[in-house]
Amino acid sequence: MAHAGTIFDDVRRAEARVLPADAYQAEFTEEFERAPDGVWKLERAQEFFEPDVASWRAMMAGDWDGSLAMLEELREFLVGYYRTRPEARRVRVVETPLTPYLQWELHVLAVRATAGERPRVLHADAVRELEHHAPLPEIVVLGPTLLYEVLYDEIGAHVGARRITDPGLVGPCLAAIKELYGRGEDVRTYVERKVAPLPPPVISDRARALLPGYSHHTGTIRP
């Protein structure tokens, strides 16, 4: 049985089947539809790269008002989406000062919260004791015998996931995420206090230079 204090290290070391991004997304969609306890997510990285999302691309181009307006347009879609799906809960670990990505994502999560998801925010200081060798992994749990460690490349672009089905790992990992969730703050109050008053994020030339190397689609935000 995994120990709660080392469970995230144990997950990283565990044997797993590695899925490329497309296969992971297809499998996740099927598993999410029948998840007995909904989906539980742990997000730790402070930078991701999401060229499929129009609002993110607008933010990266410097159109902050347009980026936020696009998020509002998504609200109706998300209300309908979450009405017919299992419950989704998320722990979003934050460091301050916020990265431009995280400033944007917290607005995304606030919109998701009004639509039916249940995200909470937890400061990185609250998880330091669990980070023995590296920051916590990105994890999605869909039941007592299924979790994914979601994988990203060096700039935060999604590249796939490791599929783990050992209940001796999945159960303690889910319990640890639930414990962190219980210590978190509703994302909407956090955004109101800490994020909404901030000026628009400043995007570096280096970050913008990465964009042409990735395909741009009109994709929607995924759960």
Steps between C-alpha positions, in 0.01 A plus 500: 500500500633843407571751776307830486818704546668344197202409282579749224859374482363144489273591209794639305701182555216258427479282195254647254378477145598817312236645269566766234286814525226397254460154652490645850234755410281238333533261793447774757177608328362146524612446858370839615149416383482207743725617784334376823627787716533759226843631407760637742787707362824631644671778305843617613697639204486876464536510122312309232488551124147482354495607133168319445319753720403826329483695827854391587625608158337841546671536838834407345444759225443772760120523462408452867149648472427282201636195678268552799203569271555164330490329838161653571376363169599151617286517812175385337674205334660394828170523691348250259811285504524462877124447535535161330842391632632360827613756755845648446724629779843653462782615727689783333834566670617860455825683551524877521563721320276329248636402161308642202368152430372452851341845509305396191421147621358620830248706303420184301444307822275773640280464191505123539395539864193702405415232242517200732861396559639527854856633486690615809827689535784403732823695539821313421621546858231253607651219291874557554521219756379256234753608239802298599678490166290703255175696477187289527396324178191585298245234591147405398312233699183342360423231754653264756707315238585761235721805496704680239820691551462756225822576312628825351811600309754761606277795405180358647340350189296186564668184367304215661456320830609203710207266582511339845244246623657368822238559776782508756618820332178646363310489831764679711563751222131584481487534879797738492340715229175511695691614808665781304163593350354532849765759583444706186306820434217528249656632181236770461582672828871464430464660157292783644760572768830429330462478122232735372680813632821416310603684182501299176780242486818591314600239242870468429641504148646156568157357581343652190780365284394146590155536345579446131646158576163367616183453297212732580152354502157625603471235770288541809614481859502142620406383854 
